[in-house]
Amino acid sequence: MVKVEVTGAIELKSIKIDPTAVDPNDVEMLEDMIMAATNEALRSAQELANRRLGGITSGLNIPGLPF
């Protein structure tokens, strides 16, 4: 019902909301769905970045990087 797109640079690109998800009597549910979709998009973007950088930085011990 809520789709959030995040770039590889961890920037919010778009938010799409299915019109059937909008209930004026339950704005809190929509807010929760947006937050959940945003967090999932951010996790996915971070995972992708880690996978791509993991191949480049494998074997290197760079402080601050989670590899």
PDBQT receptor file of N, H, CA, C and O in Angstrom, charges set to zero:
ATOM      1  N   MET A   1       0.807  -1.203   0.000  1.00  0.00    +0.000 N 
ATOM      2  CA  MET A   1       0.000   0.000   0.000  1.00  0.00    +0.000 C 
ATOM      3  C   MET A   1       0.852   1.270   0.000  1.00  0.00    +0.000 C 
ATOM      4  O   MET A   1       0.451   2.302  -0.538  1.00  0.00    +0.000 OA
ATOM      5  N   VAL A   2       2.034   1.173   0.614  1.00  0.00    +0.000 N 
ATOM      6  H   VAL A   2       2.359   0.334   1.050  1.00  0.00    +0.000 HD
ATOM      7  CA  VAL A   2       2.970   2.287   0.615  1.00  0.00    +0.000 C 
ATOM      8  C   VAL A   2       4.294   1.790   0.063  1.00  0.00    +0.000 C 
ATOM      9  O   VAL A   2       4.830   0.784   0.528  1.00  0.00    +0.000 OA
ATOM     10  N   LYS A   3       4.820   2.496  -0.931  1.00  0.00    +0.000 N 
ATOM     11  H   LYS A   3       4.384   3.312  -1.310  1.00  0.00    +0.000 HD
ATOM     12  CA  LYS A   3       6.099   2.127  -1.539  1.00  0.00    +0.000 C 
ATOM     13  C   LYS A   3       7.038   3.318  -1.433  1.00  0.00    +0.000 C 
ATOM     14  O   LYS A   3       6.699   4.436  -1.823  1.00  0.00    +0.000 OA
ATOM     15  N   VAL A   4       8.219   3.057  -0.898  1.00  0.00    +0.000 N 
ATOM     16  H   VAL A   4       8.494   2.150  -0.581  1.00  0.00    +0.000 HD
ATOM     17  CA  VAL A   4       9.220   4.108  -0.747  1.00  0.00    +0.000 C 
ATOM     18  C   VAL A   4      10.446   3.684  -1.542  1.00  0.00    +0.000 C 
ATOM     19  O   VAL A   4      10.890   2.539  -1.443  1.00  0.00    +0.000 OA
ATOM     20  N   GLU A   5      10.995   4.603  -2.331  1.00  0.00    +0.000 N 
ATOM     21  H   GLU A   5      10.635   5.532  -2.412  1.00  0.00    +0.000 HD
ATOM     22  CA  GLU A   5      12.186   4.321  -3.121  1.00  0.00    +0.000 C 
ATOM     23  C   GLU A   5      13.334   5.184  -2.607  1.00  0.00    +0.000 C 
ATOM     24  O   GLU A   5      13.200   6.397  -2.443  1.00  0.00    +0.000 OA
ATOM     25  N   VAL A   6      14.473   4.524  -2.358  1.00  0.00    +0.000 N 
ATOM     26  H   VAL A   6      14.582   3.539  -2.492  1.00  0.00    +0.000 HD
ATOM     27  CA  VAL A   6      15.653   5.193  -1.843  1.00  0.00    +0.000 C 
ATOM     28  C   VAL A   6      16.808   4.926  -2.806  1.00  0.00    +0.000 C 
ATOM     29  O   VAL A   6      16.934   3.824  -3.338  1.00  0.00    +0.000 OA
ATOM     30  N   THR A   7      17.642   5.928  -3.026  1.00  0.00    +0.000 N 
ATOM     31  H   THR A   7      17.539   6.823  -2.593  1.00  0.00    +0.000 HD
ATOM     32  CA  THR A   7      18.791   5.763  -3.910  1.00  0.00    +0.000 C 
ATOM     33  C   THR A   7      19.921   5.055  -3.173  1.00  0.00    +0.000 C 
ATOM     34  O   THR A   7      19.869   4.883  -1.955  1.00  0.00    +0.000 OA
ATOM     35  N   GLY A   8      20.940   4.649  -3.922  1.00  0.00    +0.000 N 
ATOM     36  H   GLY A   8      20.982   4.789  -4.911  1.00  0.00    +0.000 HD
ATOM     37  CA  GLY A   8      22.120   4.037  -3.325  1.00  0.00    +0.000 C 
ATOM     38  C   GLY A   8      22.880   5.008  -2.433  1.00  0.00    +0.000 C 
ATOM     39  O   GLY A   8      23.684   4.591  -1.599  1.00  0.00    +0.000 OA
ATOM     40  N   ALA A   9      22.630   6.290  -2.604  1.00  0.00    +0.000 N 
ATOM     41  H   ALA A   9      21.977   6.629  -3.282  1.00  0.00    +0.000 HD
ATOM     42  CA  ALA A   9      23.245   7.319  -1.764  1.00  0.00    +0.000 C 
ATOM     43  C   ALA A   9      22.424   7.553  -0.498  1.00  0.00    +0.000 C 
ATOM     44  O   ALA A   9      22.646   8.520   0.231  1.00  0.00    +0.000 OA
ATOM     45  N   ILE A  10      21.473   6.652  -0.247  1.00  0.00    +0.000 N 
ATOM     46  H   ILE A  10      21.292   5.867  -0.839  1.00  0.00    +0.000 HD
ATOM     47  CA  ILE A  10      20.599   6.695   0.938  1.00  0.00    +0.000 C 
ATOM     48  C   ILE A  10      19.805   8.002   0.983  1.00  0.00    +0.000 C 
ATOM     49  O   ILE A  10      19.704   8.644   2.029  1.00  0.00    +0.000 OA
ATOM     50  N   GLU A  11      19.249   8.383  -0.158  1.00  0.00    +0.000 N 
ATOM     51  H   GLU A  11      19.331   7.862  -1.008  1.00  0.00    +0.000 HD
ATOM     52  CA  GLU A  11      18.388   9.558  -0.240  1.00  0.00    +0.000 C 
ATOM     53  C   GLU A  11      17.003   9.111  -0.682  1.00  0.00    +0.000 C 
ATOM     54  O   GLU A  11      16.865   8.272  -1.572  1.00  0.00    +0.000 OA
ATOM     55  N   LEU A  12      15.993   9.671  -0.061  1.00  0.00    +0.000 N 
ATOM     56  H   LEU A  12      16.105  10.352   0.662  1.00  0.00    +0.000 HD
ATOM     57  CA  LEU A  12      14.614   9.361  -0.407  1.00  0.00    +0.000 C 
ATOM     58  C   LEU A  12      14.334   9.877  -1.812  1.00  0.00    +0.000 C 
ATOM     59  O   LEU A  12      14.519  11.060  -2.100  1.00  0.00    +0.000 OA
ATOM     60  N   LYS A  13      13.880   8.964  -2.693  1.00  0.00    +0.000 N 
ATOM     61  H   LYS A  13      13.729   8.004  -2.459  1.00  0.00    +0.000 HD
ATOM     62  CA  LYS A  13      13.631   9.343  -4.089  1.00  0.00    +0.000 C 
ATOM     63  C   LYS A  13      12.141   9.558  -4.344  1.00  0.00    +0.000 C 
ATOM     64  O   LYS A  13      11.756  10.520  -5.008  1.00  0.00    +0.000 OA
ATOM     65  N   SER A  14      11.297   8.655  -3.814  1.00  0.00    +0.000 N 
ATOM     66  H   SER A  14      11.611   7.873  -3.275  1.00  0.00    +0.000 HD
ATOM     67  CA  SER A  14       9.858   8.822  -4.034  1.00  0.00    +0.000 C 
ATOM     68  C   SER A  14       9.065   8.056  -2.986  1.00  0.00    +0.000 C 
ATOM     69  O   SER A  14       9.555   7.116  -2.360  1.00  0.00    +0.000 OA
ATOM     70  N   ILE A  15       7.830   8.489  -2.821  1.00  0.00    +0.000 N 
ATOM     71  H   ILE A  15       7.432   9.252  -3.329  1.00  0.00    +0.000 HD
ATOM     72  CA  ILE A  15       6.859   7.804  -1.967  1.00  0.00    +0.000 C 
ATOM     73  C   ILE A  15       5.583   7.669  -2.788  1.00  0.00    +0.000 C 
ATOM     74  O   ILE A  15       5.069   8.652  -3.322  1.00  0.00    +0.000 OA
ATOM     75  N   LYS A  16       5.079   6.443  -2.883  1.00  0.00    +0.000 N 
ATOM     76  H   LYS A  16       5.497   5.644  -2.450  1.00  0.00    +0.000 HD
ATOM     77  CA  LYS A  16       3.822   6.174  -3.581  1.00  0.00    +0.000 C 
ATOM     78  C   LYS A  16       2.847   5.587  -2.572  1.00  0.00    +0.000 C 
ATOM     79  O   LYS A  16       3.180   4.639  -1.861  1.00  0.00    +0.000 OA
ATOM     80  N   ILE A  17       1.643   6.147  -2.508  1.00  0.00    +0.000 N 
ATOM     81  H   ILE A  17       1.372   6.918  -3.086  1.00  0.00    +0.000 HD
ATOM     82  CA  ILE A  17       0.620   5.681  -1.575  1.00  0.00    +0.000 C 
ATOM     83  C   ILE A  17      -0.602   5.246  -2.371  1.00  0.00    +0.000 C 
ATOM     84  O   ILE A  17      -1.169   6.018  -3.145  1.00  0.00    +0.000 OA
ATOM     85  N   ASP A  18      -0.989   4.007  -2.165  1.00  0.00    +0.000 N 
ATOM     86  H   ASP A  18      -0.528   3.380  -1.536  1.00  0.00    +0.000 HD
ATOM     87  CA  ASP A  18      -2.202   3.480  -2.786  1.00  0.00    +0.000 C 
ATOM     88  C   ASP A  18      -3.387   4.255  -2.206  1.00  0.00    +0.000 C 
ATOM     89  O   ASP A  18      -3.532   4.325  -0.986  1.00  0.00    +0.000 OA
ATOM     90  N   PRO A  19      -4.233   4.833  -3.053  1.00  0.00    +0.000 N 
ATOM     91  CA  PRO A  19      -5.372   5.616  -2.559  1.00  0.00    +0.000 C 
ATOM     92  C   PRO A  19      -6.270   4.857  -1.582  1.00  0.00    +0.000 C 
ATOM     93  O   PRO A  19      -6.914   5.469  -0.730  1.00  0.00    +0.000 OA
ATOM     94  N   THR A  20      -6.316   3.537  -1.700  1.00  0.00    +0.000 N 
ATOM     95  H   THR A  20      -5.792   3.040  -2.392  1.00  0.00    +0.000 HD
ATOM     96  CA  THR A  20      -7.162   2.778  -0.773  1.00  0.00    +0.000 C 
ATOM     97  C   THR A  20      -6.570   2.729   0.632  1.00  0.00    +0.000 C 
ATOM     98  O   THR A  20      -7.254   2.335   1.577  1.00  0.00    +0.000 OA
ATOM     99  N   ALA A  21      -5.304   3.126   0.779  1.00  0.00    +0.000 N 
ATOM    100  H   ALA A  21      -4.749   3.446   0.012  1.00  0.00    +0.000 HD
ATOM    101  CA  ALA A  21      -4.660   3.114   2.093  1.00  0.00    +0.000 C 
ATOM    102  C   ALA A  21      -4.998   4.354   2.907  1.00  0.00    +0.000 C 
ATOM    103  O   ALA A  21      -4.735   4.405   4.109  1.00  0.00    +0.000 OA
ATOM    104  N   VAL A  22      -5.575   5.343   2.258  1.00  0.00    +0.000 N 
ATOM    105  H   VAL A  22      -5.788   5.302   1.282  1.00  0.00    +0.000 HD
ATOM    106  CA  VAL A  22      -5.852   6.604   2.932  1.00  0.00    +0.000 C 
ATOM    107  C   VAL A  22      -7.234   6.550   3.597  1.00  0.00    +0.000 C 
ATOM    108  O   VAL A  22      -8.275   6.530   2.940  1.00  0.00    +0.000 OA
ATOM    109  N   ASP A  23      -7.188   6.528   4.911  1.00  0.00    +0.000 N 
ATOM    110  H   ASP A  23      -6.342   6.544   5.445  1.00  0.00    +0.000 HD
ATOM    111  CA  ASP A  23      -8.413   6.542   5.710  1.00  0.00    +0.000 C 
ATOM    112  C   ASP A  23      -8.324   7.770   6.618  1.00  0.00    +0.000 C 
ATOM    113  O   ASP A  23      -7.531   7.782   7.559  1.00  0.00    +0.000 OA
ATOM    114  N   PRO A  24      -9.118   8.791   6.350  1.00  0.00    +0.000 N 
ATOM    115  CA  PRO A  24      -9.024  10.020   7.141  1.00  0.00    +0.000 C 
ATOM    116  C   PRO A  24      -9.266   9.790   8.636  1.00  0.00    +0.000 C 
ATOM    117  O   PRO A  24      -8.896  10.626   9.461  1.00  0.00    +0.000 OA
ATOM    118  N   ASN A  25      -9.878   8.671   8.979  1.00  0.00    +0.000 N 
ATOM    119  H   ASN A  25     -10.178   7.992   8.309  1.00  0.00    +0.000 HD
ATOM    120  CA  ASN A  25     -10.130   8.377  10.385  1.00  0.00    +0.000 C 
ATOM    121  C   ASN A  25      -8.978   7.613  11.033  1.00  0.00    +0.000 C 
ATOM    122  O   ASN A  25      -8.996   7.385  12.243  1.00  0.00    +0.000 OA
ATOM    123  N   ASP A  26      -7.975   7.215  10.245  1.00  0.00    +0.000 N 
ATOM    124  H   ASP A  26      -7.961   7.401   9.262  1.00  0.00    +0.000 HD
ATOM    125  CA  ASP A  26      -6.862   6.445  10.786  1.00  0.00    +0.000 C 
ATOM    126  C   ASP A  26      -5.542   6.890  10.170  1.00  0.00    +0.000 C 
ATOM    127  O   ASP A  26      -4.849   6.104   9.523  1.00  0.00    +0.000 OA
ATOM    128  N   VAL A  27      -5.210   8.145  10.377  1.00  0.00    +0.000 N 
ATOM    129  H   VAL A  27      -5.773   8.782  10.902  1.00  0.00    +0.000 HD
ATOM    130  CA  VAL A  27      -3.972   8.708   9.854  1.00  0.00    +0.000 C 
ATOM    131  C   VAL A  27      -2.764   8.016  10.498  1.00  0.00    +0.000 C 
ATOM    132  O   VAL A  27      -1.724   7.873   9.854  1.00  0.00    +0.000 OA
ATOM    133  N   GLU A  28      -2.887   7.592  11.740  1.00  0.00    +0.000 N 
ATOM    134  H   GLU A  28      -3.731   7.709  12.263  1.00  0.00    +0.000 HD
ATOM    135  CA  GLU A  28      -1.789   6.943  12.447  1.00  0.00    +0.000 C 
ATOM    136  C   GLU A  28      -1.341   5.663  11.727  1.00  0.00    +0.000 C 
ATOM    137  O   GLU A  28      -0.146   5.378  11.663  1.00  0.00    +0.000 OA
ATOM    138  N   MET A  29      -2.283   4.902  11.192  1.00  0.00    +0.000 N 
ATOM    139  H   MET A  29      -3.255   5.133  11.245  1.00  0.00    +0.000 HD
ATOM    140  CA  MET A  29      -1.921   3.683  10.470  1.00  0.00    +0.000 C 
ATOM    141  C   MET A  29      -1.117   4.027   9.214  1.00  0.00    +0.000 C 
ATOM    142  O   MET A  29      -0.133   3.354   8.908  1.00  0.00    +0.000 OA
ATOM    143  N   LEU A  30      -1.523   5.058   8.494  1.00  0.00    +0.000 N 
ATOM    144  H   LEU A  30      -2.323   5.604   8.742  1.00  0.00    +0.000 HD
ATOM    145  CA  LEU A  30      -0.795   5.482   7.297  1.00  0.00    +0.000 C 
ATOM    146  C   LEU A  30       0.613   5.942   7.669  1.00  0.00    +0.000 C 
ATOM    147  O   LEU A  30       1.576   5.622   6.973  1.00  0.00    +0.000 OA
ATOM    148  N   GLU A  31       0.732   6.685   8.757  1.00  0.00    +0.000 N 
ATOM    149  H   GLU A  31      -0.051   6.944   9.323  1.00  0.00    +0.000 HD
ATOM    150  CA  GLU A  31       2.050   7.124   9.212  1.00  0.00    +0.000 C 
ATOM    151  C   GLU A  31       2.942   5.919   9.529  1.00  0.00    +0.000 C 
ATOM    152  O   GLU A  31       4.123   5.906   9.181  1.00  0.00    +0.000 OA
ATOM    153  N   ASP A  32       2.375   4.916  10.186  1.00  0.00    +0.000 N 
ATOM    154  H   ASP A  32       1.416   4.927  10.469  1.00  0.00    +0.000 HD
ATOM    155  CA  ASP A  32       3.126   3.704  10.512  1.00  0.00    +0.000 C 
ATOM    156  C   ASP A  32       3.569   2.965   9.251  1.00  0.00    +0.000 C 
ATOM    157  O   ASP A  32       4.694   2.469   9.180  1.00  0.00    +0.000 OA
ATOM    158  N   MET A  33       2.678   2.893   8.252  1.00  0.00    +0.000 N 
ATOM    159  H   MET A  33       1.764   3.295   8.310  1.00  0.00    +0.000 HD
ATOM    160  CA  MET A  33       3.022   2.210   7.008  1.00  0.00    +0.000 C 
ATOM    161  C   MET A  33       4.128   2.953   6.266  1.00  0.00    +0.000 C 
ATOM    162  O   MET A  33       5.020   2.323   5.698  1.00  0.00    +0.000 OA
ATOM    163  N   ILE A  34       4.081   4.276   6.265  1.00  0.00    +0.000 N 
ATOM    164  H   ILE A  34       3.357   4.788   6.726  1.00  0.00    +0.000 HD
ATOM    165  CA  ILE A  34       5.121   5.076   5.611  1.00  0.00    +0.000 C 
ATOM    166  C   ILE A  34       6.454   4.875   6.320  1.00  0.00    +0.000 C 
ATOM    167  O   ILE A  34       7.486   4.709   5.672  1.00  0.00    +0.000 OA
ATOM    168  N   MET A  35       6.433   4.889   7.639  1.00  0.00    +0.000 N 
ATOM    169  H   MET A  35       5.594   5.024   8.166  1.00  0.00    +0.000 HD
ATOM    170  CA  MET A  35       7.665   4.692   8.396  1.00  0.00    +0.000 C 
ATOM    171  C   MET A  35       8.250   3.300   8.131  1.00  0.00    +0.000 C 
ATOM    172  O   MET A  35       9.458   3.169   7.933  1.00  0.00    +0.000 OA
ATOM    173  N   ALA A  36       7.417   2.272   8.125  1.00  0.00    +0.000 N 
ATOM    174  H   ALA A  36       6.435   2.379   8.286  1.00  0.00    +0.000 HD
ATOM    175  CA  ALA A  36       7.886   0.910   7.879  1.00  0.00    +0.000 C 
ATOM    176  C   ALA A  36       8.465   0.774   6.472  1.00  0.00    +0.000 C 
ATOM    177  O   ALA A  36       9.519   0.165   6.289  1.00  0.00    +0.000 OA
ATOM    178  N   ALA A  37       7.782   1.336   5.487  1.00  0.00    +0.000 N 
ATOM    179  H   ALA A  37       6.926   1.831   5.636  1.00  0.00    +0.000 HD
ATOM    180  CA  ALA A  37       8.260   1.262   4.101  1.00  0.00    +0.000 C 
ATOM    181  C   ALA A  37       9.568   2.024   3.938  1.00  0.00    +0.000 C 
ATOM    182  O   ALA A  37      10.462   1.571   3.224  1.00  0.00    +0.000 OA
ATOM    183  N   THR A  38       9.689   3.168   4.587  1.00  0.00    +0.000 N 
ATOM    184  H   THR A  38       8.962   3.536   5.168  1.00  0.00    +0.000 HD
ATOM    185  CA  THR A  38      10.912   3.959   4.510  1.00  0.00    +0.000 C 
ATOM    186  C   THR A  38      12.082   3.216   5.146  1.00  0.00    +0.000 C 
ATOM    187  O   THR A  38      13.173   3.159   4.579  1.00  0.00    +0.000 OA
ATOM    188  N   ASN A  39      11.850   2.650   6.323  1.00  0.00    +0.000 N 
ATOM    189  H   ASN A  39      10.964   2.696   6.785  1.00  0.00    +0.000 HD
ATOM    190  CA  ASN A  39      12.913   1.897   6.992  1.00  0.00    +0.000 C 
ATOM    191  C   ASN A  39      13.351   0.699   6.162  1.00  0.00    +0.000 C 
ATOM    192  O   ASN A  39      14.544   0.403   6.091  1.00  0.00    +0.000 OA
ATOM    193  N   GLU A  40      12.413   0.009   5.538  1.00  0.00    +0.000 N 
ATOM    194  H   GLU A  40      11.444   0.249   5.596  1.00  0.00    +0.000 HD
ATOM    195  CA  GLU A  40      12.755  -1.145   4.698  1.00  0.00    +0.000 C 
ATOM    196  C   GLU A  40      13.564  -0.702   3.473  1.00  0.00    +0.000 C 
ATOM    197  O   GLU A  40      14.532  -1.363   3.097  1.00  0.00    +0.000 OA
ATOM    198  N   ALA A  41      13.169   0.412   2.854  1.00  0.00    +0.000 N 
ATOM    199  H   ALA A  41      12.383   0.949   3.160  1.00  0.00    +0.000 HD
ATOM    200  CA  ALA A  41      13.900   0.928   1.697  1.00  0.00    +0.000 C 
ATOM    201  C   ALA A  41      15.318   1.338   2.087  1.00  0.00    +0.000 C 
ATOM    202  O   ALA A  41      16.265   1.085   1.343  1.00  0.00    +0.000 OA
ATOM    203  N   LEU A  42      15.464   1.967   3.245  1.00  0.00    +0.000 N 
ATOM    204  H   LEU A  42      14.694   2.172   3.850  1.00  0.00    +0.000 HD
ATOM    205  CA  LEU A  42      16.789   2.372   3.709  1.00  0.00    +0.000 C 
ATOM    206  C   LEU A  42      17.656   1.150   4.011  1.00  0.00    +0.000 C 
ATOM    207  O   LEU A  42      18.842   1.137   3.681  1.00  0.00    +0.000 OA
ATOM    208  N   ARG A  43      17.073   0.121   4.636  1.00  0.00    +0.000 N 
ATOM    209  H   ARG A  43      16.109   0.131   4.904  1.00  0.00    +0.000 HD
ATOM    210  CA  ARG A  43      17.815  -1.107   4.914  1.00  0.00    +0.000 C 
ATOM    211  C   ARG A  43      18.276  -1.765   3.606  1.00  0.00    +0.000 C 
ATOM    212  O   ARG A  43      19.412  -2.226   3.495  1.00  0.00    +0.000 OA
ATOM    213  N   SER A  44      17.380  -1.798   2.629  1.00  0.00    +0.000 N 
ATOM    214  H   SER A  44      16.457  -1.424   2.719  1.00  0.00    +0.000 HD
ATOM    215  CA  SER A  44      17.720  -2.411   1.334  1.00  0.00    +0.000 C 
ATOM    216  C   SER A  44      18.834  -1.642   0.636  1.00  0.00    +0.000 C 
ATOM    217  O   SER A  44      19.749  -2.249   0.080  1.00  0.00    +0.000 OA
ATOM    218  N   ALA A  45      18.767  -0.315   0.659  1.00  0.00    +0.000 N 
ATOM    219  H   ALA A  45      18.023   0.178   1.111  1.00  0.00    +0.000 HD
ATOM    220  CA  ALA A  45      19.798   0.504   0.026  1.00  0.00    +0.000 C 
ATOM    221  C   ALA A  45      21.134   0.312   0.737  1.00  0.00    +0.000 C 
ATOM    222  O   ALA A  45      22.173   0.235   0.081  1.00  0.00    +0.000 OA
ATOM    223  N   GLN A  46      21.124   0.236   2.052  1.00  0.00    +0.000 N 
ATOM    224  H   GLN A  46      20.280   0.299   2.585  1.00  0.00    +0.000 HD
ATOM    225  CA  GLN A  46      22.362   0.041   2.806  1.00  0.00    +0.000 C 
ATOM    226  C   GLN A  46      22.945  -1.338   2.538  1.00  0.00    +0.000 C 
ATOM    227  O   GLN A  46      24.160  -1.487   2.406  1.00  0.00    +0.000 OA
ATOM    228  N   GLU A  47      22.078  -2.354   2.456  1.00  0.00    +0.000 N 
ATOM    229  H   GLU A  47      21.091  -2.234   2.563  1.00  0.00    +0.000 HD
ATOM    230  CA  GLU A  47      22.512  -3.719   2.156  1.00  0.00    +0.000 C 
ATOM    231  C   GLU A  47      23.188  -3.776   0.783  1.00  0.00    +0.000 C 
ATOM    232  O   GLU A  47      24.246  -4.385   0.627  1.00  0.00    +0.000 OA
ATOM    233  N   LEU A  48      22.565  -3.136  -0.201  1.00  0.00    +0.000 N 
ATOM    234  H   LEU A  48      21.705  -2.642  -0.074  1.00  0.00    +0.000 HD
ATOM    235  CA  LEU A  48      23.125  -3.110  -1.552  1.00  0.00    +0.000 C 
ATOM    236  C   LEU A  48      24.485  -2.410  -1.558  1.00  0.00    +0.000 C 
ATOM    237  O   LEU A  48      25.433  -2.884  -2.182  1.00  0.00    +0.000 OA
ATOM    238  N   ALA A  49      24.567  -1.287  -0.863  1.00  0.00    +0.000 N 
ATOM    239  H   ALA A  49      23.796  -0.902  -0.356  1.00  0.00    +0.000 HD
ATOM    240  CA  ALA A  49      25.831  -0.555  -0.795  1.00  0.00    +0.000 C 
ATOM    241  C   ALA A  49      26.903  -1.416  -0.127  1.00  0.00    +0.000 C 
ATOM    242  O   ALA A  49      28.049  -1.433  -0.577  1.00  0.00    +0.000 OA
ATOM    243  N   ASN A  50      26.546  -2.125   0.937  1.00  0.00    +0.000 N 
ATOM    244  H   ASN A  50      25.615  -2.111   1.303  1.00  0.00    +0.000 HD
ATOM    245  CA  ASN A  50      27.503  -2.988   1.631  1.00  0.00    +0.000 C 
ATOM    246  C   ASN A  50      27.992  -4.113   0.720  1.00  0.00    +0.000 C 
ATOM    247  O   ASN A  50      29.180  -4.436   0.714  1.00  0.00    +0.000 OA
ATOM    248  N   ARG A  51      27.077  -4.712  -0.052  1.00  0.00    +0.000 N 
ATOM    249  H   ARG A  51      26.112  -4.450  -0.047  1.00  0.00    +0.000 HD
ATOM    250  CA  ARG A  51      27.457  -5.793  -0.962  1.00  0.00    +0.000 C 
ATOM    251  C   ARG A  51      28.407  -5.284  -2.034  1.00  0.00    +0.000 C 
ATOM    252  O   ARG A  51      29.411  -5.929  -2.338  1.00  0.00    +0.000 OA
ATOM    253  N   ARG A  52      28.093  -4.136  -2.603  1.00  0.00    +0.000 N 
ATOM    254  H   ARG A  52      27.278  -3.612  -2.357  1.00  0.00    +0.000 HD
ATOM    255  CA  ARG A  52      28.933  -3.597  -3.679  1.00  0.00    +0.000 C 
ATOM    256  C   ARG A  52      30.289  -3.148  -3.159  1.00  0.00    +0.000 C 
ATOM    257  O   ARG A  52      31.312  -3.386  -3.801  1.00  0.00    +0.000 OA
ATOM    258  N   LEU A  53      30.301  -2.507  -2.009  1.00  0.00    +0.000 N 
ATOM    259  H   LEU A  53      29.470  -2.315  -1.488  1.00  0.00    +0.000 HD
ATOM    260  CA  LEU A  53      31.572  -2.059  -1.449  1.00  0.00    +0.000 C 
ATOM    261  C   LEU A  53      32.352  -3.223  -0.865  1.00  0.00    +0.000 C 
ATOM    262  O   LEU A  53      33.580  -3.174  -0.805  1.00  0.00    +0.000 OA
ATOM    263  N   GLY A  54      31.662  -4.267  -0.435  1.00  0.00    +0.000 N 
ATOM    264  H   GLY A  54      30.664  -4.308  -0.484  1.00  0.00    +0.000 HD
ATOM    265  CA  GLY A  54      32.328  -5.425   0.144  1.00  0.00    +0.000 C 
ATOM    266  C   GLY A  54      33.297  -6.062  -0.837  1.00  0.00    +0.000 C 
ATOM    267  O   GLY A  54      34.390  -6.473  -0.451  1.00  0.00    +0.000 OA
ATOM    268  N   GLY A  55      32.910  -6.146  -2.093  1.00  0.00    +0.000 N 
ATOM    269  H   GLY A  55      32.022  -5.812  -2.407  1.00  0.00    +0.000 HD
ATOM    270  CA  GLY A  55      33.787  -6.704  -3.110  1.00  0.00    +0.000 C 
ATOM    271  C   GLY A  55      34.994  -5.829  -3.370  1.00  0.00    +0.000 C 
ATOM    272  O   GLY A  55      36.081  -6.335  -3.647  1.00  0.00    +0.000 OA
ATOM    273  N   ILE A  56      34.817  -4.546  -3.285  1.00  0.00    +0.000 N 
ATOM    274  H   ILE A  56      33.933  -4.136  -3.059  1.00  0.00    +0.000 HD
ATOM    275  CA  ILE A  56      35.900  -3.598  -3.553  1.00  0.00    +0.000 C 
ATOM    276  C   ILE A  56      36.868  -3.528  -2.375  1.00  0.00    +0.000 C 
ATOM    277  O   ILE A  56      38.082  -3.448  -2.558  1.00  0.00    +0.000 OA
ATOM    278  N   THR A  57      36.313  -3.561  -1.169  1.00  0.00    +0.000 N 
ATOM    279  H   THR A  57      35.326  -3.626  -1.021  1.00  0.00    +0.000 HD
ATOM    280  CA  THR A  57      37.142  -3.355   0.020  1.00  0.00    +0.000 C 
ATOM    281  C   THR A  57      37.494  -4.645   0.746  1.00  0.00    +0.000 C 
ATOM    282  O   THR A  57      38.072  -4.596   1.831  1.00  0.00    +0.000 OA
ATOM    283  N   SER A  58      37.157  -5.805   0.170  1.00  0.00    +0.000 N 
ATOM    284  H   SER A  58      36.688  -5.844  -0.712  1.00  0.00    +0.000 HD
ATOM    285  CA  SER A  58      37.456  -7.050   0.872  1.00  0.00    +0.000 C 
ATOM    286  C   SER A  58      38.951  -7.160   1.127  1.00  0.00    +0.000 C 
ATOM    287  O   SER A  58      39.774  -6.918   0.245  1.00  0.00    +0.000 OA
ATOM    288  N   GLY A  59      39.275  -7.530   2.354  1.00  0.00    +0.000 N 
ATOM    289  H   GLY A  59      38.606  -7.727   3.071  1.00  0.00    +0.000 HD
ATOM    290  CA  GLY A  59      40.664  -7.658   2.734  1.00  0.00    +0.000 C 
ATOM    291  C   GLY A  59      41.268  -6.380   3.278  1.00  0.00    +0.000 C 
ATOM    292  O   GLY A  59      42.327  -6.411   3.905  1.00  0.00    +0.000 OA
ATOM    293  N   LEU A  60      40.609  -5.263   3.045  1.00  0.00    +0.000 N 
ATOM    294  H   LEU A  60      39.750  -5.238   2.535  1.00  0.00    +0.000 HD
ATOM    295  CA  LEU A  60      41.100  -3.999   3.591  1.00  0.00    +0.000 C 
ATOM    296  C   LEU A  60      40.476  -3.774   4.955  1.00  0.00    +0.000 C 
ATOM    297  O   LEU A  60      39.296  -4.064   5.150  1.00  0.00    +0.000 OA
ATOM    298  N   ASN A  61      41.231  -3.274   5.880  1.00  0.00    +0.000 N 
ATOM    299  H   ASN A  61      42.190  -3.038   5.722  1.00  0.00    +0.000 HD
ATOM    300  CA  ASN A  61      40.711  -2.985   7.214  1.00  0.00    +0.000 C 
ATOM    301  C   ASN A  61      40.577  -1.472   7.339  1.00  0.00    +0.000 C 
ATOM    302  O   ASN A  61      41.477  -0.800   7.843  1.00  0.00    +0.000 OA
ATOM    303  N   ILE A  62      39.439  -0.939   6.874  1.00  0.00    +0.000 N 
ATOM    304  H   ILE A  62      38.708  -1.484   6.465  1.00  0.00    +0.000 HD
ATOM    305  CA  ILE A  62      39.212   0.496   6.872  1.00  0.00    +0.000 C 
ATOM    306  C   ILE A  62      38.361   0.840   8.088  1.00  0.00    +0.000 C 
ATOM    307  O   ILE A  62      37.228   0.372   8.200  1.00  0.00    +0.000 OA
ATOM    308  N   PRO A  63      38.893   1.655   9.004  1.00  0.00    +0.000 N 
ATOM    309  CA  PRO A  63      38.127   2.029  10.199  1.00  0.00    +0.000 C 
ATOM    310  C   PRO A  63      36.812   2.712   9.816  1.00  0.00    +0.000 C 
ATOM    311  O   PRO A  63      36.766   3.554   8.919  1.00  0.00    +0.000 OA
ATOM    312  N   GLY A  64      35.759   2.329  10.511  1.00  0.00    +0.000 N 
ATOM    313  H   GLY A  64      35.797   1.644  11.239  1.00  0.00    +0.000 HD
ATOM    314  CA  GLY A  64      34.460   2.954  10.294  1.00  0.00    +0.000 C 
ATOM    315  C   GLY A  64      33.580   2.229   9.303  1.00  0.00    +0.000 C 
ATOM    316  O   GLY A  64      32.374   2.474   9.269  1.00  0.00    +0.000 OA
ATOM    317  N   LEU A  65      34.142   1.335   8.486  1.00  0.00    +0.000 N 
ATOM    318  H   LEU A  65      35.122   1.136   8.513  1.00  0.00    +0.000 HD
ATOM    319  CA  LEU A  65      33.338   0.580   7.528  1.00  0.00    +0.000 C 
ATOM    320  C   LEU A  65      32.966  -0.758   8.139  1.00  0.00    +0.000 C 
ATOM    321  O   LEU A  65      33.809  -1.411   8.755  1.00  0.00    +0.000 OA
ATOM    322  N   PRO A  66      31.717  -1.178   7.981  1.00  0.00    +0.000 N 
ATOM    323  CA  PRO A  66      31.241  -2.400   8.633  1.00  0.00    +0.000 C 
ATOM    324  C   PRO A  66      31.594  -3.689   7.896  1.00  0.00    +0.000 C 
ATOM    325  O   PRO A  66      30.801  -4.630   7.933  1.00  0.00    +0.000 OA
ATOM    326  N   PHE A  67      32.720  -3.776   7.243  1.00  0.00    +0.000 N 
ATOM    327  H   PHE A  67      33.364  -3.012   7.213  1.00  0.00    +0.000 HD
ATOM    328  CA  PHE A  67      33.060  -4.965   6.461  1.00  0.00    +0.000 C 
ATOM    329  C   PHE A  67      34.029  -5.834   7.205  1.00  0.00    +0.000 C 
ATOM    330  O   PHE A  67      34.431  -6.883   6.701  1.00  0.00    +0.000 OA
TER     331      PHE A  67
